[in-house]
Amino acid sequence: MIREIAILTIDPSRAADFEAAVAKARPLFEASADCLSFALERVVETPGSYRLVVGWASVEAHMEDFRGSENFQKWRALAGPYFTRPPEVVHTEQVI
Amino acid sequence: MIREIAILTIDPSRAADFEAAVAKARPLFEASADCLSFALERVVETPGSYRLVVGWASVEAHMEDFRGSENFQKWRALAGPYFTRPPEVVHTEQVI
């Protein structure tokens, strides 16, 4: 498994609506058999900063299959309007 | 539970030694009853970039108790020599 870690930045005054939008979008990720986990985390020190952490079977499952899907467009339609800067995405694999 | 996410950056040519040093340091974290999980993750896109992900009972358990302990000094003695820039640390709490 690899993990997508996306830094998402929003206007903190819209936090409740943003979190509701991500909750609504969750099934769009989980519809993929290659989506193995899904979490949204709030950064304690910085209101409006979040980490979307999604487990995928492979980098390709995320970057090619999911990003090329209609569900990705729906995700971006739900969450994208809240972003105040472009998401920054990395993929990690566990060492320890 | 909150999670410490630390961005650790090293010279990629020293990756094997660094990963061994972190494995050796792991018990220094787990000696704390407030340390609830421990993982080191490698960033797929950027050799030498890692995420140290540690679950803590609270921010204070990490920033005050652990950072004030002798075990924190031992951790930094083991891993610090590999860092090519200062670690960047945030704490997150799960929303979804």
N, CA and C atoms of all chains as a GROMACS GRO file, in nm:
protein
  576
    1MET      N    1   0.084  -0.121   0.000
    1MET     CA    2   0.000   0.000   0.000
    1MET      C    3   0.086   0.124   0.000
    2ILE      N    4   0.046   0.222  -0.074
    2ILE     CA    5   0.107   0.354  -0.062
    2ILE      C    6   0.002   0.450  -0.007
    3ARG      N    7   0.050   0.561   0.047
    3ARG     CA    8  -0.044   0.659   0.099
    3ARG      C    9  -0.028   0.789   0.024
    4GLU      N   10  -0.139   0.843  -0.022
    4GLU     CA   11  -0.144   0.979  -0.073
    4GLU      C   12  -0.156   1.072   0.047
    5ILE      N   13  -0.068   1.170   0.056
    5ILE     CA   14  -0.083   1.274   0.158
    5ILE      C   15  -0.097   1.406   0.084
    6ALA      N   16  -0.215   1.465   0.091
    6ALA     CA   17  -0.241   1.592   0.022
    6ALA      C   18  -0.258   1.702   0.125
    7ILE      N   19  -0.183   1.810   0.106
    7ILE     CA   20  -0.200   1.929   0.189
    7ILE      C   21  -0.311   2.011   0.126
    8LEU      N   22  -0.421   2.027   0.201
    8LEU     CA   23  -0.536   2.105   0.153
    8LEU      C   24  -0.547   2.230   0.240
    9THR      N   25  -0.563   2.344   0.175
    9THR     CA   26  -0.569   2.471   0.248
    9THR      C   27  -0.698   2.543   0.212
   10ILE      N   28  -0.771   2.583   0.316
   10ILE     CA   29  -0.900   2.651   0.294
   10ILE      C   30  -0.907   2.774   0.384
   11ASP      N   31  -1.010   2.854   0.360
   11ASP     CA   32  -1.044   2.964   0.451
   11ASP      C   33  -1.100   2.903   0.579
   12PRO      N   34  -1.036   2.925   0.695
   12PRO     CA   35  -1.082   2.859   0.818
   12PRO      C   36  -1.225   2.891   0.856
   13SER      N   37  -1.278   3.002   0.809
   13SER     CA   38  -1.417   3.036   0.843
   13SER      C   39  -1.515   2.942   0.774
   14ARG      N   40  -1.466   2.866   0.675
   14ARG     CA   41  -1.552   2.773   0.601
   14ARG      C   42  -1.526   2.628   0.641
   15ALA      N   43  -1.464   2.607   0.756
   15ALA     CA   44  -1.420   2.472   0.795
   15ALA      C   45  -1.535   2.373   0.803
   16ALA      N   46  -1.644   2.411   0.865
   16ALA     CA   47  -1.754   2.316   0.884
   16ALA      C   48  -1.810   2.270   0.750
   17ASP      N   49  -1.831   2.366   0.657
   17ASP     CA   50  -1.884   2.330   0.526
   17ASP      C   51  -1.785   2.244   0.448
   18PHE      N   52  -1.656   2.279   0.459
   18PHE     CA   53  -1.554   2.200   0.389
   18PHE      C   54  -1.551   2.057   0.441
   19GLU      N   55  -1.554   2.042   0.572
   19GLU     CA   56  -1.549   1.907   0.629
   19GLU      C   57  -1.672   1.825   0.588
   20ALA      N   58  -1.786   1.890   0.579
   20ALA     CA   59  -1.907   1.822   0.534
   20ALA      C   60  -1.894   1.781   0.387
   21ALA      N   61  -1.830   1.867   0.307
   21ALA     CA   62  -1.812   1.836   0.164
   21ALA      C   63  -1.719   1.715   0.148
   22VAL      N   64  -1.614   1.708   0.230
   22VAL     CA   65  -1.522   1.594   0.220
   22VAL      C   66  -1.593   1.466   0.264
   23ALA      N   67  -1.673   1.476   0.369
   23ALA     CA   68  -1.748   1.358   0.414
   23ALA      C   69  -1.840   1.308   0.303
   24LYS      N   70  -1.900   1.402   0.232
   24LYS     CA   71  -1.991   1.366   0.122
   24LYS      C   72  -1.913   1.302   0.007
   25ALA      N   73  -1.787   1.345  -0.010
   25ALA     CA   74  -1.706   1.296  -0.122
   25ALA      C   75  -1.641   1.161  -0.093
   26ARG      N   76  -1.634   1.125   0.033
   26ARG     CA   77  -1.564   1.002   0.069
   26ARG      C   78  -1.604   0.880  -0.015
   27PRO      N   79  -1.735   0.856  -0.038
   27PRO     CA   80  -1.771   0.739  -0.119
   27PRO      C   81  -1.717   0.742  -0.261
   28LEU      N   82  -1.682   0.861  -0.311
   28LEU     CA   83  -1.626   0.869  -0.446
   28LEU      C   84  -1.489   0.802  -0.451
   29PHE      N   85  -1.415   0.814  -0.340
   29PHE     CA   86  -1.286   0.744  -0.330
   29PHE      C   87  -1.309   0.596  -0.306
   30GLU      N   88  -1.397   0.567  -0.210
   30GLU     CA   89  -1.413   0.428  -0.166
   30GLU      C   90  -1.483   0.342  -0.271
   31ALA      N   91  -1.535   0.405  -0.374
   31ALA     CA   92  -1.593   0.328  -0.485
   31ALA      C   93  -1.485   0.252  -0.561
   32SER      N   94  -1.359   0.299  -0.547
   32SER     CA   95  -1.248   0.230  -0.613
   32SER      C   96  -1.201   0.114  -0.526
   33ALA      N   97  -1.190  -0.006  -0.586
   33ALA     CA   98  -1.140  -0.122  -0.512
   33ALA      C   99  -0.996  -0.100  -0.467
   34ASP      N  100  -0.925  -0.009  -0.534
   34ASP     CA  101  -0.785   0.019  -0.500
   34ASP      C  102  -0.770   0.124  -0.391
   35CYS      N  103  -0.881   0.180  -0.344
   35CYS     CA  104  -0.876   0.274  -0.231
   35CYS      C  105  -0.888   0.194  -0.102
   36LEU      N  106  -0.782   0.195  -0.022
   36LEU     CA  107  -0.774   0.105   0.093
   36LEU      C  108  -0.801   0.174   0.226
   37SER      N  109  -0.794   0.305   0.230
   37SER     CA  110  -0.826   0.379   0.353
   37SER      C  111  -0.850   0.525   0.316
   38PHE      N  112  -0.918   0.596   0.405
   38PHE     CA  113  -0.953   0.736   0.377
   38PHE      C  114  -0.961   0.810   0.509
   39ALA      N  115  -0.888   0.922   0.520
   39ALA     CA  116  -0.895   1.002   0.642
   39ALA      C  117  -0.874   1.149   0.606
   40LEU      N  118  -0.941   1.235   0.679
   40LEU     CA  119  -0.915   1.379   0.672
   40LEU      C  120  -0.866   1.421   0.810
   41GLU      N  121  -0.753   1.491   0.814
   41GLU     CA  122  -0.695   1.534   0.941
   41GLU      C  123  -0.678   1.686   0.940
   42ARG      N  124  -0.706   1.744   1.054
   42ARG     CA  125  -0.696   1.889   1.073
   42ARG      C  126  -0.562   1.919   1.140
   43VAL      N  127  -0.490   2.018   1.089
   43VAL     CA  128  -0.364   2.057   1.152
   43VAL      C  129  -0.394   2.145   1.274
   44VAL      N  130  -0.347   2.100   1.390
   44VAL     CA  131  -0.379   2.168   1.515
   44VAL      C  132  -0.329   2.312   1.514
   45GLU      N  133  -0.208   2.332   1.463
   45GLU     CA  134  -0.142   2.463   1.474
   45GLU      C  135  -0.194   2.566   1.373
   46THR      N  136  -0.258   2.519   1.266
   46THR     CA  137  -0.290   2.610   1.155
   46THR      C  138  -0.434   2.591   1.110
   47PRO      N  139  -0.526   2.674   1.159
   47PRO     CA  140  -0.665   2.664   1.113
   47PRO      C  141  -0.672   2.676   0.961
   48GLY      N  142  -0.752   2.592   0.900
   48GLY     CA  143  -0.765   2.595   0.754
   48GLY      C  144  -0.667   2.504   0.682
   49SER      N  145  -0.574   2.441   0.757
   49SER     CA  146  -0.480   2.348   0.694
   49SER      C  147  -0.521   2.205   0.729
   50TYR      N  148  -0.530   2.122   0.626
   50TYR     CA  149  -0.574   1.984   0.642
   50TYR      C  150  -0.477   1.890   0.571
   51ARG      N  151  -0.483   1.765   0.613
   51ARG     CA  152  -0.413   1.659   0.541
   51ARG      C  153  -0.516   1.554   0.501
   52LEU      N  154  -0.530   1.534   0.372
   52LEU     CA  155  -0.612   1.423   0.322
   52LEU      C  156  -0.518   1.304   0.307
   53VAL      N  157  -0.548   1.195   0.375
   53VAL     CA  158  -0.459   1.078   0.374
   53VAL      C  159  -0.537   0.959   0.320
   54VAL      N  160  -0.499   0.916   0.201
   54VAL     CA  161  -0.573   0.808   0.134
   54VAL      C  162  -0.477   0.694   0.102
   55GLY      N  163  -0.514   0.575   0.145
   55GLY     CA  164  -0.436   0.456   0.111
   55GLY      C  165  -0.478   0.404  -0.026
   56TRP      N  166  -0.378   0.376  -0.110
   56TRP     CA  167  -0.405   0.325  -0.245
   56TRP      C  168  -0.322   0.200  -0.268
   57ALA      N  169  -0.370   0.114  -0.356
   57ALA     CA  170  -0.297  -0.008  -0.389
   57ALA      C  171  -0.164   0.024  -0.458
   58SER      N  172  -0.159   0.137  -0.528
   58SER     CA  173  -0.037   0.177  -0.600
   58SER      C  174  -0.048   0.326  -0.634
   59VAL      N  175   0.064   0.386  -0.670
   59VAL     CA  176   0.062   0.526  -0.715
   59VAL      C  177  -0.027   0.539  -0.839
   60GLU      N  178  -0.016   0.440  -0.928
   60GLU     CA  179  -0.094   0.444  -1.052
   60GLU      C  180  -0.244   0.440  -1.024
   61ALA      N  181  -0.283   0.362  -0.923
   61ALA     CA  182  -0.426   0.353  -0.889
   61ALA      C  183  -0.481   0.491  -0.855
   62HIS      N  184  -0.398   0.575  -0.793
   62HIS     CA  185  -0.440   0.710  -0.762
   62HIS      C  186  -0.426   0.803  -0.882
   63MET      N  187  -0.303   0.810  -0.936
   63MET     CA  188  -0.271   0.915  -1.032
   63MET      C  189  -0.326   0.890  -1.171
   64GLU      N  190  -0.346   0.764  -1.205
   64GLU     CA  191  -0.398   0.735  -1.340
   64GLU      C  192  -0.545   0.695  -1.332
   65ASP      N  193  -0.573   0.589  -1.256
   65ASP     CA  194  -0.710   0.537  -1.256
   65ASP      C  195  -0.807   0.638  -1.190
   66PHE      N  196  -0.775   0.680  -1.064
   66PHE     CA  197  -0.870   0.768  -0.995
   66PHE      C  198  -0.874   0.905  -1.061
   67ARG      N  199  -0.755   0.960  -1.088
   67ARG     CA  200  -0.754   1.097  -1.144
   67ARG      C  201  -0.816   1.102  -1.284
   68GLY      N  202  -0.816   0.990  -1.351
   68GLY     CA  203  -0.879   0.986  -1.482
   68GLY      C  204  -1.028   0.956  -1.479
   69SER      N  205  -1.083   0.940  -1.359
   69SER     CA  206  -1.222   0.895  -1.347
   69SER      C  207  -1.319   1.011  -1.329
   70GLU      N  208  -1.444   0.981  -1.352
   70GLU     CA  209  -1.549   1.079  -1.329
   70GLU      C  210  -1.560   1.112  -1.179
   71ASN      N  211  -1.531   1.012  -1.094
   71ASN     CA  212  -1.539   1.037  -0.950
   71ASN      C  213  -1.438   1.143  -0.904
   72PHE      N  214  -1.324   1.150  -0.971
   72PHE     CA  215  -1.228   1.255  -0.937
   72PHE      C  216  -1.286   1.392  -0.971
   73GLN      N  217  -1.352   1.402  -1.083
   73GLN     CA  218  -1.415   1.530  -1.120
   73GLN      C  219  -1.522   1.570  -1.018
   74LYS      N  220  -1.596   1.469  -0.970
   74LYS     CA  221  -1.700   1.497  -0.870
   74LYS      C  222  -1.638   1.542  -0.738
   75TRP      N  223  -1.525   1.477  -0.700
   75TRP     CA  224  -1.453   1.515  -0.578
   75TRP      C  225  -1.408   1.661  -0.587
   76ARG      N  226  -1.348   1.695  -0.700
   76ARG     CA  227  -1.299   1.831  -0.715
   76ARG      C  228  -1.414   1.933  -0.720
   77ALA      N  229  -1.527   1.891  -0.774
   77ALA     CA  230  -1.643   1.982  -0.776
   77ALA      C  231  -1.693   2.009  -0.635
   78LEU      N  232  -1.685   1.907  -0.549
   78LEU     CA  233  -1.732   1.924  -0.410
   78LEU      C  234  -1.632   2.003  -0.326
   79ALA      N  235  -1.505   1.965  -0.331
   79ALA     CA  236  -1.406   2.022  -0.239
   79ALA      C  237  -1.329   2.140  -0.298
   80GLY      N  238  -1.311   2.138  -0.430
   80GLY     CA  239  -1.227   2.238  -0.495
   80GLY      C  240  -1.265   2.383  -0.465
   81PRO      N  241  -1.394   2.415  -0.459
   81PRO     CA  242  -1.431   2.555  -0.435
   81PRO      C  243  -1.382   2.609  -0.300
   82TYR      N  244  -1.343   2.521  -0.209
   82TYR     CA  245  -1.295   2.567  -0.078
   82TYR      C  246  -1.144   2.593  -0.078
   83PHE      N  247  -1.073   2.539  -0.173
   83PHE     CA  248  -0.927   2.550  -0.171
   83PHE      C  249  -0.883   2.695  -0.196
   84THR      N  250  -0.795   2.745  -0.111
   84THR     CA  251  -0.740   2.879  -0.132
   84THR      C  252  -0.602   2.873  -0.195
   85ARG      N  253  -0.552   2.752  -0.210
   85ARG     CA  254  -0.429   2.733  -0.290
   85ARG      C  255  -0.433   2.590  -0.346
   86PRO      N  256  -0.357   2.565  -0.450
   86PRO     CA  257  -0.362   2.430  -0.508
   86PRO      C  258  -0.314   2.325  -0.407
   87PRO      N  259  -0.378   2.209  -0.403
   87PRO     CA  260  -0.330   2.101  -0.316
   87PRO      C  261  -0.187   2.061  -0.352
   88GLU      N  262  -0.112   2.022  -0.249
   88GLU     CA  263   0.023   1.968  -0.271
   88GLU      C  264   0.018   1.821  -0.232
   89VAL      N  265   0.056   1.736  -0.326
   89VAL     CA  266   0.038   1.592  -0.305
   89VAL      C  267   0.172   1.519  -0.310
   90VAL      N  268   0.193   1.431  -0.213
   90VAL     CA  269   0.304   1.335  -0.222
   90VAL      C  270   0.247   1.196  -0.196
   91HIS      N  271   0.325   1.095  -0.233
   91HIS     CA  272   0.291   0.957  -0.202
   91HIS      C  273   0.402   0.900  -0.115
   92THR      N  274   0.362   0.823  -0.015
   92THR     CA  275   0.462   0.764   0.074
   92THR      C  276   0.443   0.613   0.081
   93GLU      N  277   0.554   0.546   0.114
   93GLU     CA  278   0.544   0.403   0.144
   93GLU      C  279   0.612   0.381   0.278
   94GLN      N  280   0.555   0.293   0.357
   94GLN     CA  281   0.603   0.274   0.493
   94GLN      C  282   0.737   0.201   0.493
   95VAL      N  283   0.831   0.254   0.572
   95VAL     CA  284   0.963   0.194   0.588
   95VAL      C  285   0.969   0.119   0.721
   96ILE      N  286   0.919   0.185   0.825
   96ILE     CA  287   0.915   0.126   0.960
   96ILE      C  288   0.771   0.139   1.010
   97MET      N  289  -0.649   1.085   2.018
   97MET     CA  290  -0.509   1.076   1.974
   97MET      C  291  -0.479   1.187   1.873
   98ILE      N  292  -0.362   1.243   1.886
   98ILE     CA  293  -0.316   1.333   1.781
   98ILE      C  294  -0.196   1.266   1.714
   99ARG      N  295  -0.164   1.315   1.594
   99ARG     CA  296  -0.051   1.259   1.522
   99ARG      C  297   0.052   1.368   1.497
  100GLU      N  298   0.174   1.341   1.532
  100GLU     CA  299   0.286   1.424   1.490
  100GLU      C  300   0.323   1.382   1.348
  101ILE      N  301   0.331   1.478   1.258
  101ILE     CA  302   0.384   1.450   1.124
  101ILE      C  303   0.506   1.538   1.106
  102ALA      N  304   0.622   1.476   1.100
  102ALA     CA  305   0.747   1.552   1.084
  102ALA      C  306   0.804   1.526   0.947
  103ILE      N  307   0.835   1.632   0.875
  103ILE     CA  308   0.905   1.620   0.747
  103ILE      C  309   1.055   1.614   0.778
  104LEU      N  310   1.115   1.501   0.744
  104LEU     CA  311   1.259   1.481   0.767
  104LEU      C  312   1.328   1.473   0.631
  105THR      N  313   1.435   1.547   0.616
  105THR     CA  314   1.507   1.553   0.488
  105THR      C  315   1.653   1.515   0.511
  106ILE      N  316   1.698   1.419   0.431
  106ILE     CA  317   1.836   1.371   0.444
  106ILE      C  318   1.901   1.364   0.306
  107ASP      N  319   2.030   1.339   0.306
  107ASP     CA  320   2.104   1.308   0.183
  107ASP      C  321   2.062   1.168   0.140
  108PRO      N  322   2.000   1.153   0.021
  108PRO     CA  323   1.949   1.022  -0.019
  108PRO      C  324   2.056   0.912  -0.024
  109SER      N  325   2.181   0.951  -0.040
  109SER     CA  326   2.286   0.847  -0.046
  109SER      C  327   2.306   0.780   0.090
  110ARG      N  328   2.249   0.842   0.195
  110ARG     CA  329   2.264   0.787   0.330
  110ARG      C  330   2.134   0.722   0.378
  111ALA      N  331   2.045   0.689   0.287
  111ALA     CA  332   1.911   0.642   0.325
  111ALA      C  333   1.916   0.516   0.411
  112ALA      N  334   1.998   0.419   0.373
  112ALA     CA  335   1.999   0.292   0.447
  112ALA      C  336   2.044   0.314   0.591
  113ASP      N  337   2.149   0.393   0.610
  113ASP     CA  338   2.198   0.420   0.745
  113ASP      C  339   2.095   0.499   0.825
  114PHE      N  340   2.032   0.596   0.761
  114PHE     CA  341   1.930   0.676   0.830
  114PHE      C  342   1.814   0.588   0.875
  115GLU      N  343   1.766   0.504   0.786
  115GLU     CA  344   1.652   0.418   0.821
  115GLU      C  345   1.689   0.323   0.936
  116ALA      N  346   1.813   0.276   0.936
  116ALA     CA  347   1.858   0.191   1.047
  116ALA      C  348   1.864   0.270   1.178
  117ALA      N  349   1.906   0.397   1.170
  117ALA     CA  350   1.912   0.480   1.289
  117ALA      C  351   1.773   0.505   1.347
  118VAL      N  352   1.676   0.527   1.259
  118VAL     CA  353   1.539   0.549   1.306
  118VAL      C  354   1.483   0.421   1.369
  119ALA      N  355   1.512   0.307   1.308
  119ALA     CA  356   1.467   0.180   1.366
  119ALA      C  357   1.526   0.161   1.506
  120LYS      N  358   1.652   0.200   1.520
  120LYS     CA  359   1.718   0.189   1.650
  120LYS      C  360   1.656   0.284   1.752
  121ALA      N  361   1.608   0.399   1.704
  121ALA     CA  362   1.553   0.501   1.793
  121ALA      C  363   1.408   0.473   1.833
  122ARG      N  364   1.342   0.389   1.759
  122ARG     CA  365   1.199   0.365   1.782
  122ARG      C  366   1.166   0.336   1.929
  123PRO      N  367   1.242   0.250   1.999
  123PRO     CA  368   1.208   0.223   2.140
  123PRO      C  369   1.215   0.346   2.230
  124LEU      N  370   1.290   0.449   2.187
  124LEU     CA  371   1.297   0.572   2.267
  124LEU      C  372   1.162   0.642   2.270
  125PHE      N  373   1.089   0.632   2.160
  125PHE     CA  374   0.954   0.687   2.156
  125PHE      C  375   0.858   0.596   2.232
  126GLU      N  376   0.869   0.467   2.203
  126GLU     CA  377   0.771   0.372   2.256
  126GLU      C  378   0.788   0.350   2.407
  127ALA      N  379   0.896   0.401   2.461
  127ALA     CA  380   0.913   0.395   2.607
  127ALA      C  381   0.810   0.484   2.677
  128SER      N  382   0.754   0.581   2.603
  128SER     CA  383   0.653   0.669   2.661
  128SER      C  384   0.516   0.603   2.651
  129ALA      N  385   0.444   0.598   2.762
  129ALA     CA  386   0.310   0.540   2.761
  129ALA      C  387   0.215   0.623   2.673
  130ASP      N  388   0.252   0.748   2.649
  130ASP     CA  389   0.169   0.837   2.566
  130ASP      C  390   0.200   0.826   2.418
  131CYS      N  391   0.298   0.744   2.382
  131CYS     CA  392   0.329   0.720   2.240
  131CYS      C  393   0.244   0.604   2.193
  132LEU      N  394   0.151   0.629   2.101
  132LEU     CA  395   0.050   0.530   2.067
  132LEU      C  396   0.076   0.459   1.934
  133SER      N  397   0.161   0.516   1.851
  133SER     CA  398   0.198   0.451   1.725
  133SER      C  399   0.326   0.515   1.673
  134PHE      N  400   0.394   0.446   1.584
  134PHE     CA  401   0.522   0.495   1.532
  134PHE      C  402   0.540   0.443   1.390
  135ALA      N  403   0.567   0.532   1.296
  135ALA     CA  404   0.592   0.490   1.158
  135ALA      C  405   0.689   0.586   1.092
  136LEU      N  406   0.772   0.532   1.006
  136LEU     CA  407   0.855   0.612   0.917
  136LEU      C  408   0.812   0.582   0.775
  137GLU      N  409   0.785   0.688   0.698
  137GLU     CA  410   0.741   0.670   0.560
  137GLU      C  411   0.834   0.745   0.466
  138ARG      N  412   0.860   0.681   0.354
  138ARG     CA  413   0.948   0.737   0.250
  138ARG      C  414   0.860   0.803   0.143
  139VAL      N  415   0.897   0.924   0.102
  139VAL     CA  416   0.822   0.990  -0.005
  139VAL      C  417   0.867   0.934  -0.139
  140VAL      N  418   0.772   0.878  -0.213
  140VAL     CA  419   0.803   0.810  -0.338
  140VAL      C  420   0.870   0.905  -0.438
  141GLU      N  421   0.818   1.028  -0.447
  141GLU     CA  422   0.864   1.121  -0.552
  141GLU      C  423   0.998   1.187  -0.522
  142THR      N  424   1.039   1.188  -0.395
  142THR     CA  425   1.155   1.269  -0.356
  142THR      C  426   1.250   1.188  -0.270
  143PRO      N  427   1.356   1.130  -0.328
  143PRO     CA  428   1.453   1.056  -0.247
  143PRO      C  429   1.510   1.147  -0.138
  144GLY      N  430   1.522   1.091  -0.019
  144GLY     CA  431   1.574   1.169   0.093
  144GLY      C  432   1.468   1.242   0.172
  145SER      N  433   1.343   1.237   0.127
  145SER     CA  434   1.234   1.301   0.201
  145SER      C  435   1.151   1.194   0.272
  146TYR      N  436   1.131   1.213   0.400
  146TYR     CA  437   1.059   1.116   0.483
  146TYR      C  438   0.951   1.186   0.563
  147ARG      N  439   0.855   1.106   0.608
  147ARG     CA  440   0.756   1.154   0.705
  147ARG      C  441   0.764   1.062   0.826
  148LEU      N  442   0.796   1.121   0.940
  148LEU     CA  443   0.788   1.048   1.066
  148LEU      C  444   0.648   1.073   1.121
  149VAL      N  445   0.574   0.967   1.144
  149VAL     CA  446   0.434   0.980   1.187
  149VAL      C  447   0.419   0.910   1.321
  150VAL      N  448   0.398   0.989   1.426
  150VAL     CA  449   0.391   0.933   1.560
  150VAL      C  450   0.259   0.971   1.625
  151GLY      N  451   0.188   0.871   1.674
  151GLY     CA  452   0.064   0.897   1.747
  151GLY      C  453   0.095   0.927   1.893
  152TRP      N  454   0.036   1.035   1.945
  152TRP     CA  455   0.056   1.075   2.084
  152TRP      C  456  -0.079   1.094   2.152
  153ALA      N  457  -0.081   1.078   2.282
  153ALA     CA  458  -0.204   1.098   2.357
  153ALA      C  459  -0.249   1.244   2.351
  154SER      N  460  -0.156   1.336   2.335
  154SER     CA  461  -0.187   1.479   2.330
  154SER      C  462  -0.068   1.552   2.270
  155VAL      N  463  -0.090   1.676   2.230
  155VAL     CA  464   0.023   1.759   2.181
  155VAL      C  465   0.125   1.776   2.293
  156GLU      N  466   0.078   1.796   2.415
  156GLU     CA  467   0.168   1.817   2.528
  156GLU      C  468   0.256   1.695   2.554
  157ALA      N  469   0.198   1.576   2.536
  157ALA     CA  470   0.277   1.453   2.557
  157ALA      C  471   0.399   1.452   2.466
  158HIS      N  472   0.383   1.507   2.345
  158HIS     CA  473   0.496   1.515   2.253
  158HIS      C  474   0.585   1.636   2.284
  159MET      N  475   0.525   1.753   2.286
  159MET     CA  476   0.604   1.877   2.285
  159MET      C  477   0.664   1.911   2.422
  160GLU      N  478   0.599   1.866   2.528
  160GLU     CA  479   0.652   1.898   2.660
  160GLU      C  480   0.719   1.774   2.721
  161ASP      N  481   0.643   1.667   2.736
  161ASP     CA  482   0.698   1.549   2.805
  161ASP      C  483   0.811   1.485   2.724
  162PHE      N  484   0.783   1.451   2.597
  162PHE     CA  485   0.886   1.380   2.520
  162PHE      C  486   1.003   1.473   2.487
  163ARG      N  487   0.973   1.592   2.442
  163ARG     CA  488   1.082   1.683   2.403
  163ARG      C  489   1.168   1.725   2.522
  164GLY      N  490   1.110   1.718   2.641
  164GLY     CA  491   1.187   1.750   2.760
  164GLY      C  492   1.262   1.632   2.818
  165SER      N  493   1.253   1.518   2.753
  165SER     CA  494   1.310   1.396   2.811
  165SER      C  495   1.449   1.366   2.756
  166GLU      N  496   1.518   1.280   2.829
  166GLU     CA  497   1.650   1.235   2.784
  166GLU      C  498   1.636   1.152   2.655
  167ASN      N  499   1.523   1.081   2.642
  167ASN     CA  500   1.504   1.001   2.521
  167ASN      C  501   1.498   1.087   2.395
  168PHE      N  502   1.444   1.209   2.408
  168PHE     CA  503   1.444   1.298   2.292
  168PHE      C  504   1.587   1.335   2.252
  169GLN      N  505   1.672   1.359   2.349
  169GLN     CA  506   1.813   1.389   2.320
  169GLN      C  507   1.880   1.270   2.250
  170LYS      N  508   1.846   1.150   2.297
  170LYS     CA  509   1.904   1.030   2.235
  170LYS      C  510   1.856   1.013   2.091
  171TRP      N  511   1.727   1.043   2.068
  171TRP     CA  512   1.670   1.036   1.933
  171TRP      C  513   1.743   1.132   1.840
  172ARG      N  514   1.760   1.254   1.886
  172ARG     CA  515   1.826   1.353   1.801
  172ARG      C  516   1.974   1.319   1.779
  173ALA      N  517   2.035   1.255   1.879
  173ALA     CA  518   2.175   1.214   1.861
  173ALA      C  519   2.186   1.106   1.754
  174LEU      N  520   2.085   1.020   1.746
  174LEU     CA  521   2.087   0.912   1.646
  174LEU      C  522   2.050   0.962   1.505
  175ALA      N  523   1.942   1.040   1.497
  175ALA     CA  524   1.890   1.077   1.364
  175ALA      C  525   1.938   1.214   1.318
  176GLY      N  526   1.962   1.304   1.411
  176GLY     CA  527   1.996   1.443   1.377
  176GLY      C  528   2.112   1.457   1.280
  177PRO      N  529   2.218   1.377   1.293
  177PRO     CA  530   2.333   1.394   1.202
  177PRO      C  531   2.298   1.372   1.055
  178TYR      N  532   2.186   1.308   1.028
  178TYR     CA  533   2.147   1.283   0.889
  178TYR      C  534   2.067   1.398   0.829
  179PHE      N  535   2.009   1.483   0.912
  179PHE     CA  536   1.919   1.588   0.861
  179PHE      C  537   1.998   1.692   0.782
  180THR      N  538   1.949   1.722   0.662
  180THR     CA  539   2.013   1.828   0.584
  180THR      C  540   1.935   1.959   0.595
  181ARG      N  541   1.824   1.954   0.663
  181ARG     CA  542   1.752   2.077   0.699
  181ARG      C  543   1.672   2.048   0.826
  182PRO      N  544   1.633   2.153   0.899
  182PRO     CA  545   1.560   2.127   1.023
  182PRO      C  546   1.427   2.058   0.996
  183PRO      N  547   1.388   1.963   1.080
  183PRO     CA  548   1.257   1.900   1.064
  183PRO      C  549   1.145   2.005   1.071
  184GLU      N  550   1.039   1.979   0.996
  184GLU     CA  551   0.918   2.064   1.004
  184GLU      C  552   0.808   1.977   1.063
  185VAL      N  553   0.751   2.022   1.175
  185VAL     CA  554   0.656   1.939   1.249
  185VAL      C  555   0.519   2.004   1.257
  186VAL      N  556   0.416   1.926   1.229
  186VAL     CA  557   0.280   1.967   1.262
  186VAL      C  558   0.213   1.857   1.341
  187HIS      N  559   0.103   1.890   1.406
  187HIS     CA  560   0.021   1.791   1.475
  187HIS      C  561  -0.117   1.794   1.411
  188THR      N  562  -0.173   1.673   1.394
  188THR     CA  563  -0.306   1.666   1.332
  188THR      C  564  -0.401   1.587   1.421
  189GLU      N  565  -0.529   1.616   1.404
  189GLU     CA  566  -0.632   1.534   1.467
  189GLU      C  567  -0.730   1.492   1.360
  190GLN      N  568  -0.777   1.369   1.372
  190GLN     CA  569  -0.860   1.314   1.266
  190GLN      C  570  -1.000   1.377   1.269
  191VAL      N  571  -1.047   1.417   1.152
  191VAL     CA  572  -1.182   1.474   1.137
  191VAL      C  573  -1.275   1.368   1.079
  192ILE      N  574  -1.226   1.298   0.978
  192ILE     CA  575  -1.302   1.192   0.912
  192ILE      C  576  -1.214   1.068   0.911
   0.00000   0.00000   0.00000
